């Protein structure tokens, strides 16, 4: 286990050593989450799942509902169902050969 000593600035900032940034592919603008477990402070790179969870929480709040484990689970189920429907639609288009190439899609988006 590697150990590093860093100094916290007057603004509460510190420099994450380059070796760690490289190992976890962290660059300017990368987001990390801080987890407190007892007396330990753990930094973890944020994942796509973390970002989706934030979006779900935002949707729950916009809908005027209380953010609870139950409402999060309900919204996750709805999101998974929407993803499943999108995948099924894409598979159907592929099977019917109703798809366009990536180049055609890019060209279509440029003309919008």
Legacy VTK file of the C-alpha trace (Angstrom):
# vtk DataFile Version 3.0
C-alpha trace
ASCII
DATASET POLYDATA
POINTS 112 float
0.000 0.000 0.000
1.403 3.364 -1.053
1.317 6.272 1.358
1.648 9.963 0.522
1.895 13.046 2.703
0.199 16.157 1.369
-0.438 19.583 2.830
-3.865 21.202 2.901
-3.873 24.847 1.785
-5.739 27.734 3.424
-8.540 27.068 0.905
-8.823 23.417 1.985
-7.142 22.154 -1.181
-4.327 19.694 -1.667
-2.443 18.296 -4.635
-3.144 14.694 -5.511
0.247 13.205 -6.410
0.847 12.675 -10.133
1.378 8.928 -9.687
-2.144 8.589 -8.297
-3.667 10.854 -10.972
-1.983 8.768 -13.661
-2.947 5.435 -12.087
-6.625 6.388 -11.901
-6.619 8.406 -15.153
-7.620 11.629 -13.371
-7.138 14.850 -15.279
-8.203 18.463 -14.890
-11.954 18.480 -14.361
-12.151 14.838 -13.252
-14.583 14.287 -10.418
-13.922 12.252 -7.297
-16.169 11.363 -4.404
-15.174 11.468 -0.769
-16.294 8.602 1.460
-15.907 8.817 5.230
-15.619 5.451 6.983
-14.999 5.876 10.678
-11.778 7.851 10.936
-10.772 7.163 7.313
-11.232 9.544 4.402
-11.401 7.701 1.081
-11.195 9.358 -2.341
-12.764 7.430 -5.218
-13.047 8.338 -8.890
-16.682 9.030 -9.801
-18.203 6.538 -12.193
-20.966 6.711 -14.790
-23.157 4.964 -12.204
-22.488 7.837 -9.768
-23.499 10.369 -12.421
-26.687 8.415 -13.213
-27.538 8.258 -9.524
-27.181 12.056 -9.307
-29.504 12.464 -12.298
-32.044 10.145 -10.702
-31.909 12.114 -7.445
-32.371 15.361 -9.416
-35.414 13.899 -11.218
-36.959 12.766 -7.945
-36.527 16.245 -6.463
-37.891 17.930 -9.628
-40.953 15.696 -9.349
-41.450 17.000 -5.811
-40.858 13.629 -4.177
-38.677 12.792 -1.215
-35.374 11.130 -2.069
-35.423 7.781 -0.302
-33.951 4.386 -1.101
-37.447 3.339 -2.250
-37.931 6.258 -4.670
-34.395 5.828 -6.006
-35.111 2.137 -6.638
-38.399 2.988 -8.420
-36.687 5.517 -10.688
-33.826 3.103 -11.393
-36.372 0.486 -12.481
-38.023 3.018 -14.814
-34.640 4.011 -16.223
-33.680 0.365 -16.795
-36.992 -0.229 -18.555
-36.347 2.779 -20.806
-32.849 1.477 -21.620
-34.268 -1.976 -22.360
-36.841 -0.436 -24.719
-34.141 1.577 -26.505
-31.947 -1.502 -26.928
-34.900 -3.561 -28.198
-35.781 -0.810 -30.684
-32.180 -0.588 -31.900
-31.976 -4.391 -32.239
-35.226 -4.396 -34.222
-33.924 -1.692 -36.565
-30.692 -3.612 -36.985
-32.513 -6.878 -37.728
-34.742 -5.094 -40.265
-31.635 -3.370 -41.666
-33.222 0.017 -40.958
-30.088 1.460 -39.441
-27.734 4.083 -40.786
-23.974 4.079 -40.681
-22.106 6.195 -38.164
-20.924 8.447 -41.011
-24.542 8.961 -42.142
-25.623 9.712 -38.595
-22.837 12.279 -38.180
-23.774 13.903 -41.484
-27.439 13.971 -40.475
-26.558 15.689 -37.187
-24.384 18.264 -38.965
-27.325 19.250 -41.168
-29.603 19.933 -38.188
LINES 1 113
112 0 1 2 3 4 5 6 7 8 9 10 11 12 13 14 15 16 17 18 19 20 21 22 23 24 25 26 27 28 29 30 31 32 33 34 35 36 37 38 39 40 41 42 43 44 45 46 47 48 49 50 51 52 53 54 55 56 57 58 59 60 61 62 63 64 65 66 67 68 69 70 71 72 73 74 75 76 77 78 79 80 81 82 83 84 85 86 87 88 89 90 91 92 93 94 95 96 97 98 99 100 101 102 103 104 105 106 107 108 109 110 111
